[in-house]
Amino acid sequence: MTRRVLIADDNEHNREYARQVLTDCWAVSTAADGLEALALVTRERPDLVLLDLSMPGLNGWEVARRLKADPATAAIPLVACTAHAMSGDRERALATGFDGYLAKPYRPHDLIACVESFLGPAAPADGPGDEWNVDESRLHDSREGEP
């Protein structure tokens, strides 16, 4: 059975980057904001959620608090993803209820290693190997669009 990952990020390019990296190995859903992320988690029950911390409206911090407070979603691992990697942010995220932390910008292998640490090893759909196909023409510095 294919494991499911939800990517919640208000920056379209960041969502697409992560989707492209992960889609060959996992079923990937995306959300453009915190409210959409909450609705998708409730409906789809993904195996892992990657949450941008700096989303307008309902930010990743509040999404994490709500998901961890709900017995139906509390066991779903959450990874904080942020370009605002300040001293103490990792510890604050873990104390808030996040199960992992990934600073942006990250490389494809960093994202894959992070997901594998929660969901176990995965190989590209066309077989094992080290090649991960990402359309680099659609990528940019993942810090763009972050306040």
Secondary structure, DSSP 8 states (H G I E B T S, - for coil): ---EEEEE-S-HHHHHHHHHHHTTTSEEEEESSHHHHHHHHHHH--SEEEEES--SSS-HHHHHHHHHHSTTTTTS-EEEEES---TTHHHHHHHHT-SEEEESS--HHHHHHHHHHHH-----TT-SSS-----GGG---TTTT--
